[in-house]
């Protein structure tokens, strides 16, 4: 055995490996020279910049921002404040830049500033968070656009294959009945404007020839119309009522019979120190110190001054003259451009009634209402049926207004328009009273205008609430040009600008009414998202059949006859969404979720009942009742703006045999056709909110 070496100081364990050519081949696994691939060492100046960047990143908090305006980077220091910004790191040809702040408080202040001005730049990420991709992206310029990443649909488009009928567990409609359409009957037709008629005299421009009643759902209990007003005045609670496009307030304990101001109330007011103005008959405490002539203000004084100067101090009283009182009222009609107006009511989604809001016109408007109230005392009811065009007094729930009769086809349900507000209503003839020629001749300040750029759509609950909200005490500036006059509907097209925030009411209404396609990755809406309006239980009720494809199992779908036209009104909004707004090419709604589906070329509301994997989910059309397999390319996601109530109800036919033959089912389908009006003998509702129908004579038909 060799002797052990005692001195190891000169031993180099790497010497053999260093001189071994087999071990010193500097190649990687791919066979390339690793020395040639190695990154060149940094220059001292570059190393200094790198160390400074690391120092900034560790010592100063920063934000990485994405600019929406190209030149914003030149004024970022002034935007956030020079005392907050430490340094700005800009990269060429990039839409992102990094801003270092002196402390965390400055960073928090910058975040608050970004929330106020989101249109200038947006937050990309906050310093300290890791990001897998590069911080800086190439700037998108007009000449060198980077294409957006394609948005994938809910499922990939598939070819229309065979419908799998065997795998379905839910009944579907075997017949292909078209969905019924219901015509909107106008309130007034051209025959009402025949020469010499009262309506032709009162409505020379034939304004009401194209007016339609848009508040059927309100009238028949689809919405809550009354609520206690938050700002209670006095000891009595005040009720806010939303009525046919107008907001009104009344005391909770006032009935229709209490609308007249009695003599006892007059005595109490006069005993409290008030006197009646000689000119306008309003109560006032202002009197002449010499002759004690009462007057209510500068306007009445200017009218009475000439007569007062002649009789003051002569023990002669200044007498009320009707011609002097009429001088108080400025001319009625459309307010001039760029004048201030207030909204009195809305007629439909794009037609409003406005009145002048200047001081003189505002006083005159309320004087007219006061005159109507004052002269409504002890007026008699109509002793004859009203006629179209007749001016009457309409008393309801503590209110008295002037109204013009529009339709008398149903003697028990008279259609009138409140001419001082613009609302169209149906009422019992017992609430109509005679109107004197004097009240009829008073000016009418409520004038209709058409909102420019706002389409005609059905009133959803969201849109309805928004239009009632703008009727409070908001003042708008009206802008229009005479060349925009709509001669077909006899309306001036205009824009209303809110006085305080300088924003157009037109764009606000259009935004509220326009549906937005939801993100496909979010959860959809269930059927209980929509309110349901059904015919109340009772006897001898008129229904319209919307689908009869399940008569063999004793089920039929119907809607109340008085509400059927509302289903047709919704369709215009649905078509616009399906054809112009929804961009997804395919959509398979999960089971139980709402969707929009195309049936025979028209988009309708539906709910997904079953998916069997063949690309044809079974869709129940909520407004009609039929169940049809619809291909995924004809289905779209349901937007949250569509909150129209469901007006169609599933009914179980009573007194039918347990099983019907095909011949019996055919006879039933022929007797109960889609779109037919039937008067059912009784509607029954059980504890589980299921409805049943009893129609006499069905057993005899099946025998």
C-alpha positions as CSV (number, residue, x, y, z in Angstrom):
1,X,0.0,0.0,0.0
2,X,1.4,3.4,-1.0
3,X,2.2,5.7,1.7
4,X,-0.3,8.4,2.4
5,X,0.7,11.9,1.4
6,X,1.0,14.1,4.4
7,X,1.2,17.5,2.7
8,X,-2.1,18.3,0.7
9,X,-1.5,22.0,0.3
10,X,-0.6,21.8,-3.4
11,X,-3.3,19.4,-4.3
12,X,-5.9,20.7,-6.9
13,X,-8.9,18.4,-7.3
14,X,-10.0,20.2,-10.5
15,X,-6.7,20.0,-12.3
16,X,-7.5,16.7,-14.0
17,X,-10.9,17.8,-15.0
18,X,-9.6,21.1,-16.3
19,X,-7.2,19.3,-18.7
20,X,-9.7,16.6,-19.7
21,X,-11.0,17.5,-23.2
22,X,-14.0,15.1,-22.8
23,X,-15.3,17.0,-19.8
24,X,-14.7,20.5,-21.2
25,X,-17.2,20.6,-24.1
26,X,-19.4,23.7,-23.4
27,X,-22.5,22.6,-25.2
28,X,-26.1,22.5,-24.1
29,X,-28.6,19.7,-24.5
30,X,-29.5,20.9,-28.0
31,X,-25.8,20.7,-29.1
32,X,-25.2,24.4,-29.3
33,X,-22.1,26.2,-27.9
34,X,-23.1,27.5,-24.5
35,X,-20.4,30.1,-24.5
36,X,-21.6,31.7,-27.7
37,X,-25.2,31.7,-26.3
38,X,-24.2,33.4,-23.1
39,X,-25.5,36.9,-22.5
40,X,-22.8,39.6,-22.7
41,X,-22.0,41.3,-19.4
42,X,-23.7,44.6,-18.8
43,X,-21.7,47.8,-19.2
44,X,-21.1,49.9,-16.0
45,X,-23.7,52.5,-17.1
46,X,-26.4,49.9,-17.8
47,X,-25.6,48.2,-14.5
48,X,-26.1,51.6,-12.7
49,X,-29.6,52.0,-14.3
50,X,-30.6,48.5,-13.3
51,X,-29.6,49.0,-9.8
52,X,-31.4,52.4,-9.7
53,X,-34.6,50.7,-11.0
54,X,-34.4,48.0,-8.4
55,X,-33.9,50.7,-5.7
56,X,-37.0,52.6,-7.0
57,X,-39.1,49.5,-7.0
58,X,-38.2,48.6,-3.5
59,X,-38.2,52.0,-1.9
60,X,-41.2,53.8,-3.7
61,X,-44.7,52.5,-4.2
62,X,-45.9,52.7,-7.8
63,X,-48.8,52.3,-10.2
64,X,-48.7,50.9,-13.7
65,X,-51.3,52.9,-15.6
66,X,-52.8,52.4,-19.1
67,X,-53.5,55.6,-20.9
68,X,-56.7,56.3,-22.8
69,X,-55.4,59.6,-24.2
70,X,-52.1,59.6,-26.0
71,X,-50.8,62.9,-24.6
72,X,-51.8,62.3,-21.0
73,X,-48.3,61.2,-20.0
74,X,-46.9,64.7,-20.4
75,X,-49.1,66.0,-17.7
76,X,-49.3,63.1,-15.2
77,X,-47.2,65.0,-12.6
78,X,-49.7,67.9,-12.6
79,X,-52.6,65.4,-12.7
80,X,-51.6,63.7,-9.5
81,X,-49.7,66.7,-8.0
82,X,-46.0,67.3,-8.1
83,X,-45.7,66.8,-4.3
84,X,-47.0,63.3,-4.7
85,X,-45.0,62.0,-7.7
86,X,-41.4,60.9,-7.3
87,X,-40.7,59.7,-10.9
88,X,-42.4,58.7,-14.1
89,X,-41.0,55.7,-16.1
90,X,-42.1,55.9,-19.7
91,X,-41.4,53.2,-22.3
92,X,-41.3,54.0,-26.0
93,X,-44.2,52.6,-28.1
94,X,-46.1,51.4,-25.1
95,X,-49.6,52.3,-23.8
96,X,-48.5,51.5,-20.2
97,X,-46.3,53.7,-18.0
98,X,-45.1,53.5,-14.4
99,X,-45.6,56.2,-11.8
100,X,-43.5,56.1,-8.6
101,X,-45.0,57.9,-5.6
102,X,-43.2,59.3,-2.5
103,X,-45.3,57.4,0.0
104,X,-48.4,55.2,0.4
105,X,-50.6,58.2,1.2
106,X,-49.7,59.7,-2.2
107,X,-50.5,56.4,-3.9
108,X,-53.9,56.3,-2.2
109,X,-54.6,59.9,-3.3
110,X,-53.8,58.9,-6.9
111,X,-56.2,56.0,-6.8
112,X,-59.0,58.4,-5.7
113,X,-58.1,60.7,-8.5
114,X,-58.3,57.9,-11.0
115,X,-61.9,57.0,-9.9
116,X,-63.0,60.6,-10.6
117,X,-61.4,60.8,-14.1
118,X,-61.7,57.2,-15.5
119,X,-61.8,58.5,-19.1
120,X,-58.2,59.7,-19.1
121,X,-56.3,56.6,-17.8
122,X,-57.1,53.3,-16.0
123,X,-55.2,51.2,-13.5
124,X,-53.3,48.3,-14.9
125,X,-51.8,47.0,-11.6
126,X,-50.4,48.3,-8.3
127,X,-46.7,48.0,-7.5
128,X,-45.7,44.8,-5.6
129,X,-48.1,42.4,-7.5
130,X,-46.6,39.9,-9.8
131,X,-47.6,39.7,-13.4
132,X,-46.9,36.8,-15.7
133,X,-46.9,38.9,-18.9
134,X,-44.6,41.8,-19.7
135,X,-45.5,45.0,-18.0
136,X,-45.3,47.0,-21.2
137,X,-47.3,46.3,-24.3
138,X,-46.9,47.8,-27.7
139,X,-48.9,51.0,-28.3
140,X,-51.9,50.6,-30.6
141,X,-51.7,53.2,-33.3
142,X,-54.0,53.8,-36.2
143,X,-51.5,52.6,-38.7
144,X,-50.4,49.5,-36.8
145,X,-53.4,48.1,-34.9
146,X,-53.2,45.0,-32.9
147,X,-56.3,42.9,-33.4
148,X,-58.4,42.2,-30.4
149,X,-58.5,38.7,-29.1
150,X,-61.7,37.0,-30.4
151,X,-64.5,36.5,-27.8
152,X,-65.6,32.9,-27.8
153,X,-69.3,32.2,-27.6
154,X,-70.9,30.1,-24.9
155,X,-70.3,27.0,-27.0
156,X,-68.7,26.6,-30.4
157,X,-71.1,27.0,-33.4
158,X,-72.5,23.6,-34.5
159,X,-74.2,22.5,-37.6
160,X,-78.0,22.0,-37.4
161,X,-78.3,18.2,-37.0
162,X,-81.2,16.0,-36.2
163,X,-83.4,16.7,-33.2
164,X,-83.1,14.0,-30.6
165,X,-86.8,13.4,-29.6
166,X,-86.3,10.0,-27.9
167,X,-84.1,11.4,-25.1
168,X,-86.5,14.2,-24.1
169,X,-88.5,13.7,-20.9
170,X,-90.6,16.9,-21.2
171,X,-93.6,17.2,-23.5
172,X,-93.1,19.6,-26.4
173,X,-95.5,21.2,-28.8
174,X,-96.1,18.9,-31.8
175,X,-98.1,21.5,-33.7
176,X,-96.5,24.5,-35.2
177,X,-99.0,27.2,-34.4
178,X,-98.0,30.8,-34.9
179,X,-97.9,33.0,-31.9
180,X,-101.0,35.2,-31.9
181,X,-100.7,39.0,-32.4
182,X,-103.0,41.5,-30.8
183,X,-103.7,44.8,-32.5
184,X,-103.3,48.1,-30.6
185,X,-106.7,49.8,-31.0
186,X,-106.3,53.6,-31.2
187,X,-108.3,55.7,-28.7
188,X,-109.6,58.1,-31.4
189,X,-110.1,57.4,-35.1
190,X,-110.6,59.7,-38.0
191,X,-114.4,59.5,-37.8
192,X,-114.3,61.4,-34.5
193,X,-112.9,64.4,-36.4
194,X,-115.7,64.8,-38.9
195,X,-116.5,68.4,-39.8
196,X,-118.4,70.3,-37.0
197,X,-117.7,67.8,-34.2
198,X,-116.6,69.0,-30.8
199,X,-113.3,67.1,-31.1
200,X,-112.4,68.7,-34.4
201,X,-113.0,72.1,-32.8
202,X,-111.1,71.4,-29.6
203,X,-108.2,69.5,-31.3
204,X,-107.6,71.4,-34.5
205,X,-104.2,69.7,-35.2
206,X,-105.7,66.2,-34.6
207,X,-103.1,65.6,-32.0
208,X,-104.9,62.7,-30.3
209,X,-105.5,60.8,-33.5
210,X,-102.3,58.8,-33.0
211,X,-102.3,58.6,-29.2
212,X,-102.3,55.2,-27.6
213,X,-103.0,54.3,-24.0
214,X,-99.7,53.0,-22.5
215,X,-100.8,52.4,-18.9
216,X,-102.9,49.3,-19.1
217,X,-100.7,47.4,-16.7
218,X,-100.9,50.2,-14.1
219,X,-104.6,50.3,-14.5
220,X,-105.1,46.6,-13.9
221,X,-102.9,46.2,-10.9
222,X,-99.5,45.1,-12.4
223,X,-97.6,47.8,-10.4
224,X,-97.8,49.3,-7.0
225,X,-99.3,52.7,-7.6
226,X,-99.3,54.3,-4.1
227,X,-96.7,54.8,-1.4
228,X,-96.5,57.0,1.6
229,X,-94.5,60.1,0.8
230,X,-91.2,60.4,2.7
231,X,-91.5,64.1,3.3
232,X,-94.7,64.2,5.3
233,X,-96.2,67.6,5.8
234,X,-98.2,68.5,8.8
235,X,-100.0,65.9,11.0
236,X,-101.7,64.1,8.2
237,X,-99.7,61.5,6.1
238,X,-99.4,62.3,2.4
239,X,-99.8,59.6,-0.2
240,X,-97.7,59.7,-3.4
241,X,-99.6,58.2,-6.3
242,X,-98.2,57.3,-9.7
243,X,-101.1,57.6,-12.0
244,X,-101.0,57.2,-15.8
245,X,-97.7,59.1,-16.3
246,X,-98.2,61.7,-13.6
247,X,-97.2,62.0,-10.0
248,X,-99.8,63.5,-7.6
249,X,-100.1,63.8,-3.8
250,X,-103.1,63.5,-1.6
251,X,-104.0,63.2,2.0
252,X,-104.5,59.7,3.2
253,X,-108.0,60.4,4.5
254,X,-109.4,62.3,1.5
255,X,-112.1,60.7,-0.7
256,X,-113.6,61.7,-3.9
257,X,-116.5,63.3,-2.1
258,X,-114.2,65.7,-0.2
259,X,-112.7,67.5,-3.1
260,X,-115.0,70.6,-2.7
261,X,-114.0,73.4,-0.3
262,X,-117.0,74.1,1.8
263,X,-118.3,77.4,3.3
264,X,-117.1,76.4,6.7
265,X,-113.6,76.1,5.5
266,X,-113.9,79.6,3.9
267,X,-115.0,81.1,7.3
268,X,-112.1,79.5,9.1
269,X,-109.6,80.9,6.6
270,X,-111.2,84.4,6.7
271,X,-111.3,84.4,10.5
272,X,-107.6,83.5,10.6
273,X,-106.6,86.9,9.1
274,X,-106.6,86.1,5.4
275,X,-108.6,88.0,2.8
276,X,-109.4,87.3,-0.8
277,X,-107.4,89.2,-3.5
278,X,-109.7,91.4,-5.5
279,X,-108.1,90.3,-8.7
280,X,-107.4,86.5,-8.5
281,X,-109.5,85.6,-5.4
282,X,-106.6,83.9,-3.8
283,X,-106.1,84.2,0.0
284,X,-103.7,86.9,1.1
285,X,-102.7,89.1,4.1
286,X,-101.4,92.0,2.0
287,X,-103.8,95.1,2.0
288,X,-103.6,98.7,1.1
289,X,-103.1,100.7,4.3
290,X,-105.6,103.4,3.3
291,X,-108.5,101.6,1.8
292,X,-107.6,98.1,2.9
293,X,-108.0,96.6,-0.6
294,X,-106.5,93.1,-0.5
295,X,-104.1,92.0,-3.2
296,X,-101.7,89.1,-3.4
297,X,-98.6,90.4,-5.1
298,X,-96.9,92.7,-7.6
299,X,-98.6,91.1,-10.6
300,X,-102.2,91.6,-9.3
301,X,-101.3,95.1,-8.1
302,X,-100.1,96.1,-11.6
303,X,-103.5,95.0,-12.9
304,X,-105.5,96.7,-10.1
305,X,-103.4,99.9,-9.7
306,X,-105.3,102.0,-12.3
307,X,-108.7,101.2,-10.8
308,X,-107.3,101.5,-7.2
309,X,-105.9,105.0,-7.8
310,X,-109.4,106.2,-8.8
311,X,-111.3,104.7,-5.8
312,X,-108.7,104.7,-3.0
313,X,-109.9,107.0,-0.2
314,X,-113.4,107.5,-1.7
315,X,-115.1,104.7,0.2
316,X,-115.6,102.9,-3.1
317,X,-114.5,99.3,-3.4
318,X,-112.4,98.0,-6.2
319,X,-114.5,95.4,-8.0
320,X,-113.4,92.2,-9.5
321,X,-113.3,92.2,-13.3
322,X,-112.9,89.0,-15.3
323,X,-111.0,90.8,-18.1
324,X,-108.5,92.1,-15.6
325,X,-107.9,88.6,-14.2
326,X,-107.3,87.2,-17.7
327,X,-104.4,89.7,-18.0
328,X,-102.5,87.5,-15.5
329,X,-102.2,84.6,-18.0
330,X,-99.4,84.6,-20.6
331,X,-100.0,83.0,-23.9
332,X,-100.1,79.2,-24.0
333,X,-98.2,77.0,-26.5
334,X,-94.8,75.5,-27.0
335,X,-92.2,77.4,-24.9
336,X,-89.5,79.2,-27.0
337,X,-86.1,77.4,-27.6
338,X,-83.6,77.5,-24.7
339,X,-86.3,78.4,-22.2
340,X,-86.8,76.6,-18.9
341,X,-89.6,74.0,-18.6
342,X,-90.9,71.4,-16.2
343,X,-92.4,68.0,-17.0
344,X,-96.1,67.5,-16.1
345,X,-96.5,64.0,-17.4
346,X,-95.2,61.4,-19.9
347,X,-97.4,59.8,-22.5
348,X,-95.1,57.1,-23.8
349,X,-91.4,56.3,-23.8
350,X,-90.5,59.2,-26.1
351,X,-93.3,61.7,-25.6
352,X,-93.5,64.1,-22.6
353,X,-95.7,67.0,-21.7
354,X,-93.9,70.2,-20.5
355,X,-94.9,73.6,-19.3
356,X,-92.9,76.9,-19.0
357,X,-91.0,77.2,-15.8
358,X,-90.3,81.0,-15.7
359,X,-91.8,82.9,-12.8
360,X,-94.7,84.5,-14.6
361,X,-95.8,81.3,-16.4
362,X,-95.3,79.2,-13.3
363,X,-97.6,81.6,-11.3
364,X,-100.1,81.6,-14.2
365,X,-100.1,77.8,-14.4
366,X,-100.9,77.4,-10.7
367,X,-103.5,80.2,-11.0
368,X,-105.3,78.1,-13.6
369,X,-105.3,75.1,-11.3
370,X,-106.5,77.3,-8.5
371,X,-109.4,78.6,-10.6
372,X,-110.5,75.1,-11.5
373,X,-110.5,74.1,-7.9
374,X,-112.3,77.2,-6.8
375,X,-115.1,77.0,-9.4
376,X,-115.6,73.2,-8.9
377,X,-117.7,73.9,-5.8
378,X,-121.2,72.5,-6.1
379,X,-121.0,71.9,-9.8
380,X,-123.5,69.4,-11.1
381,X,-122.7,66.0,-12.6
382,X,-123.3,65.4,-16.3
383,X,-127.0,64.9,-16.9
384,X,-126.3,63.3,-20.3
385,X,-123.7,60.9,-21.6
386,X,-120.5,62.8,-22.6
387,X,-119.5,63.2,-26.3
388,X,-116.0,63.2,-27.9
389,X,-114.4,66.6,-27.5
390,X,-116.5,67.8,-24.6
391,X,-114.6,69.7,-21.8
392,X,-115.6,68.4,-18.3
393,X,-114.4,68.5,-14.8
394,X,-112.8,65.3,-13.6
395,X,-112.9,64.6,-9.9
396,X,-110.9,61.7,-8.3
397,X,-109.2,61.1,-5.0
398,X,-109.1,64.7,-3.8
399,X,-108.2,66.1,-7.2
400,X,-110.1,68.3,-9.6
401,X,-108.8,68.8,-13.1
402,X,-110.1,69.9,-16.5
403,X,-110.4,67.0,-19.0
404,X,-111.5,66.5,-22.6
405,X,-113.5,63.4,-23.5
406,X,-111.7,61.3,-26.1
407,X,-113.6,58.0,-26.3
408,X,-117.2,57.0,-25.3
409,X,-117.4,53.5,-27.0
410,X,-118.0,52.0,-23.5
411,X,-120.5,54.1,-21.7
412,X,-119.2,52.7,-18.3
413,X,-115.6,53.4,-19.1
414,X,-115.0,56.9,-20.5
415,X,-111.5,57.9,-21.9
416,X,-110.4,61.4,-21.1
417,X,-107.2,63.5,-21.3
418,X,-106.4,65.8,-18.4
419,X,-105.6,68.9,-20.5
420,X,-103.6,70.7,-17.7
421,X,-101.2,67.7,-17.4
422,X,-101.5,65.6,-20.5
423,X,-102.4,62.2,-19.0
424,X,-104.9,59.9,-20.7
425,X,-107.1,58.0,-18.3
426,X,-110.2,55.8,-18.3
427,X,-112.8,56.6,-15.7
428,X,-116.3,56.0,-14.5
429,X,-118.8,58.6,-15.9
430,X,-120.0,59.3,-12.4
431,X,-116.7,61.2,-11.7
432,X,-117.3,63.7,-14.6
433,X,-118.9,67.1,-13.9
434,X,-120.0,70.0,-16.0
435,X,-117.4,72.6,-16.9
436,X,-118.3,76.3,-17.4
437,X,-117.3,78.2,-20.5
438,X,-115.1,80.4,-18.3
439,X,-113.0,77.4,-17.1
440,X,-112.9,76.0,-20.6
441,X,-111.5,79.2,-22.0
442,X,-108.5,79.3,-19.5
443,X,-105.1,78.7,-21.1
444,X,-103.7,75.2,-21.5
445,X,-100.0,75.2,-20.7
446,X,-99.1,71.5,-20.9
447,X,-97.6,71.0,-24.4
448,X,-96.4,67.6,-25.8
449,X,-92.9,67.2,-27.1
450,X,-91.1,64.3,-28.7
451,X,-87.6,63.4,-27.4
452,X,-85.1,63.4,-30.2
453,X,-83.2,60.1,-30.7
454,X,-85.4,58.1,-28.3
455,X,-87.4,55.2,-29.9
456,X,-90.9,54.2,-29.0
457,X,-90.7,51.2,-26.6
458,X,-92.9,49.5,-24.1
459,X,-92.7,50.8,-20.6
460,X,-90.6,48.4,-18.5
461,X,-90.7,48.9,-14.7
462,X,-87.2,50.4,-14.9
463,X,-88.2,52.9,-17.5
464,X,-91.4,53.7,-15.8
465,X,-89.7,54.4,-12.5
466,X,-87.1,56.6,-14.2
467,X,-89.7,58.7,-16.0
468,X,-91.7,59.2,-12.9
469,X,-88.5,60.3,-11.1
470,X,-87.8,63.1,-13.5
471,X,-91.2,64.7,-12.8
472,X,-90.3,65.9,-9.3
473,X,-89.1,69.5,-9.2
474,X,-86.5,69.2,-11.9
475,X,-86.1,72.1,-14.3
476,X,-84.9,71.5,-17.9
477,X,-83.8,73.7,-20.8
478,X,-85.6,72.8,-24.0
479,X,-83.7,72.9,-27.2
480,X,-85.3,72.4,-30.7
481,X,-85.5,73.7,-34.2
482,X,-88.6,74.3,-36.2
483,X,-87.4,72.1,-39.0
484,X,-87.5,69.1,-36.7
485,X,-91.3,69.3,-36.3
486,X,-93.0,65.9,-36.7
487,X,-96.0,66.7,-38.9
488,X,-97.2,63.1,-38.8
489,X,-97.8,63.1,-35.1
490,X,-98.1,66.9,-34.7
491,X,-95.2,67.1,-32.2
492,X,-92.1,69.2,-31.9
493,X,-88.9,67.1,-31.6
494,X,-86.7,68.5,-28.8
495,X,-83.8,67.8,-26.4
496,X,-84.3,68.5,-22.7
497,X,-81.1,69.5,-20.8
498,X,-81.1,69.2,-17.0
499,X,-80.4,72.6,-15.6
500,X,-78.1,71.5,-12.7
501,X,-75.8,68.8,-14.2
502,X,-76.1,69.9,-17.9
503,X,-77.0,66.4,-19.1
504,X,-79.6,65.5,-21.7
505,X,-82.7,63.7,-20.5
506,X,-82.9,62.1,-23.9
507,X,-79.6,60.1,-23.5
508,X,-80.6,59.1,-20.0
509,X,-84.0,57.7,-21.1
510,X,-82.4,55.9,-24.0
511,X,-79.7,54.4,-21.8
512,X,-82.4,53.1,-19.3
513,X,-84.5,51.6,-22.0
514,X,-81.7,50.0,-24.1
515,X,-80.9,46.4,-23.2
516,X,-77.3,45.3,-22.6
517,X,-76.2,41.8,-23.5
518,X,-74.9,40.1,-20.3
519,X,-71.6,38.4,-19.9
520,X,-71.9,34.8,-20.9
521,X,-69.8,33.6,-18.0
522,X,-72.2,35.1,-15.4
523,X,-75.1,33.3,-13.9
524,X,-78.4,33.9,-15.7
525,X,-81.9,34.7,-14.3
526,X,-84.5,32.3,-13.1
527,X,-88.2,32.6,-14.0
528,X,-89.0,34.1,-10.6
529,X,-86.9,37.2,-11.7
530,X,-90.0,38.3,-13.6
531,X,-93.3,39.4,-12.0
532,X,-96.4,37.4,-13.0
533,X,-99.8,38.9,-13.6
534,X,-102.8,36.5,-13.8
535,X,-106.5,37.0,-14.1
536,X,-108.0,37.1,-10.7
537,X,-110.2,34.1,-9.5
538,X,-113.8,34.7,-10.3
539,X,-116.6,33.9,-12.7
540,X,-117.4,35.0,-16.2
541,X,-113.9,36.3,-17.1
542,X,-112.7,36.9,-20.7
543,X,-109.4,35.2,-21.6
544,X,-107.5,34.9,-24.9
545,X,-105.9,31.5,-25.7
546,X,-102.2,31.8,-26.5
547,X,-101.4,28.1,-26.9
548,X,-103.5,24.9,-27.1
549,X,-100.8,22.3,-27.9
550,X,-101.2,20.5,-24.5
551,X,-104.9,20.0,-24.5
552,X,-104.5,16.2,-24.6
553,X,-103.1,16.4,-21.1
554,X,-105.7,18.9,-20.0
555,X,-103.5,22.1,-20.0
556,X,-104.1,25.4,-21.8
557,X,-102.3,28.7,-21.8
558,X,-104.3,32.0,-21.7
559,X,-103.9,35.7,-21.0
560,X,-106.5,38.2,-19.7
561,X,-108.2,39.8,-22.7
562,X,-107.7,43.3,-21.3
563,X,-103.9,42.8,-21.1
564,X,-103.3,40.7,-24.3
565,X,-102.2,43.8,-26.4
566,X,-99.3,44.4,-23.9
567,X,-97.7,41.1,-25.2
568,X,-97.5,42.5,-28.7
569,X,-96.1,45.8,-27.4
570,X,-93.2,44.0,-25.9
571,X,-92.2,42.4,-29.2
572,X,-90.7,45.5,-30.7
573,X,-88.1,45.7,-27.9
574,X,-87.4,42.0,-28.2
575,X,-86.7,42.1,-31.9
576,X,-84.4,45.1,-31.5
577,X,-82.3,43.2,-28.9
578,X,-82.2,39.9,-30.9
579,X,-81.3,41.5,-34.2
580,X,-79.1,44.5,-33.3
581,X,-77.8,44.2,-29.7
582,X,-77.0,40.6,-28.8
583,X,-73.7,39.7,-30.5
584,X,-73.1,36.1,-29.3
585,X,-73.6,33.7,-32.2
586,X,-74.7,30.8,-30.0
587,X,-76.0,30.3,-26.5
588,X,-77.2,27.2,-24.6
589,X,-79.1,28.4,-21.6
590,X,-78.8,26.2,-18.5
591,X,-81.8,24.4,-17.4
592,X,-84.3,26.7,-15.6
593,X,-82.7,30.0,-16.8
594,X,-84.3,32.7,-18.9
595,X,-83.2,33.3,-22.5
596,X,-84.3,35.0,-25.7
597,X,-85.2,32.5,-28.5
598,X,-86.2,32.9,-32.1
599,X,-89.5,31.2,-33.1
600,X,-90.7,31.5,-36.7
601,X,-88.4,34.4,-37.3
602,X,-89.4,36.4,-34.2
603,X,-87.5,36.8,-30.9
604,X,-89.5,35.9,-27.8
605,X,-88.8,35.4,-24.1
606,X,-88.3,31.8,-23.0
607,X,-87.0,29.6,-20.2
608,X,-84.8,26.5,-20.8
609,X,-86.6,23.4,-19.8
610,X,-84.3,20.6,-20.9
611,X,-80.9,20.0,-22.6
612,X,-80.3,16.6,-24.2
613,X,-77.0,17.3,-26.0
614,X,-78.2,17.5,-29.5
615,X,-77.9,21.3,-29.8
616,X,-81.7,21.9,-29.5
617,X,-82.7,22.9,-25.9
618,X,-86.4,22.7,-25.1
619,X,-87.6,26.3,-24.7
620,X,-90.9,27.3,-23.0
621,X,-92.0,30.6,-24.5
622,X,-93.3,32.5,-21.4
623,X,-95.6,34.9,-23.2
624,X,-97.4,32.1,-25.2
625,X,-97.0,28.7,-23.5
626,X,-95.6,26.4,-26.3
627,X,-92.5,24.3,-25.8
628,X,-90.3,23.9,-28.8
629,X,-86.7,22.6,-29.4
630,X,-84.7,25.6,-30.5
631,X,-81.2,25.4,-32.0
632,X,-78.4,27.1,-30.0
633,X,-77.7,29.5,-32.8
634,X,-81.2,31.0,-32.3
635,X,-80.8,31.5,-28.6
636,X,-79.4,34.6,-26.8
637,X,-78.7,35.4,-23.1
638,X,-81.4,37.2,-21.3
639,X,-80.7,40.9,-20.3
640,X,-81.6,42.2,-16.9
641,X,-83.4,45.3,-18.4
642,X,-86.3,43.1,-19.6
643,X,-88.5,43.1,-16.6
644,X,-91.8,43.0,-18.3
645,X,-94.3,41.0,-16.2
646,X,-95.4,37.6,-17.5
647,X,-99.1,37.9,-18.5
648,X,-99.7,34.3,-19.7
649,X,-100.8,31.7,-17.2
650,X,-101.0,27.9,-17.3
651,X,-104.5,26.6,-16.6
652,X,-105.7,23.1,-15.9
653,X,-109.1,22.4,-17.6
654,X,-111.6,21.0,-15.1
655,X,-114.1,18.3,-15.6
656,X,-112.2,16.5,-18.4
657,X,-111.6,12.8,-18.6
658,X,-108.3,11.5,-17.3
659,X,-107.3,10.4,-20.8
660,X,-108.3,12.0,-24.1
661,X,-108.3,10.3,-27.4
662,X,-106.7,11.9,-30.4
663,X,-110.1,12.6,-31.9
664,X,-111.3,14.3,-28.7
665,X,-108.1,16.4,-28.5
666,X,-108.6,17.5,-32.1
667,X,-112.2,18.6,-31.3
668,X,-110.9,20.6,-28.3
669,X,-108.2,22.3,-30.4
670,X,-110.7,23.3,-32.9
671,X,-113.1,24.6,-30.3
672,X,-110.4,26.4,-28.3
673,X,-108.3,27.9,-31.1
674,X,-105.2,29.9,-30.6
675,X,-106.1,33.6,-30.4
676,X,-109.7,33.0,-29.7
677,X,-111.5,34.9,-26.9
678,X,-113.4,32.7,-24.5
679,X,-115.6,33.6,-21.5
680,X,-114.7,31.1,-18.8
681,X,-117.4,30.3,-16.3
682,X,-114.9,30.2,-13.4
683,X,-111.2,30.6,-12.5
684,X,-110.1,28.7,-9.4
685,X,-106.8,29.2,-7.6
686,X,-105.5,26.7,-5.1
687,X,-103.1,27.1,-2.2
688,X,-100.1,26.3,-4.3
689,X,-100.9,29.2,-6.7
690,X,-102.0,26.8,-9.5
691,X,-104.9,27.9,-11.7
692,X,-107.8,25.9,-13.1
693,X,-110.6,26.8,-15.5
694,X,-114.2,25.6,-15.7
695,X,-115.8,25.9,-19.1
696,X,-119.3,24.7,-19.4
697,X,-120.1,22.4,-22.3
698,X,-116.7,20.7,-22.8
699,X,-118.1,17.3,-21.6
700,X,-120.9,17.6,-24.1
701,X,-118.3,18.5,-26.8
702,X,-116.2,15.4,-26.1
703,X,-119.1,12.9,-25.9
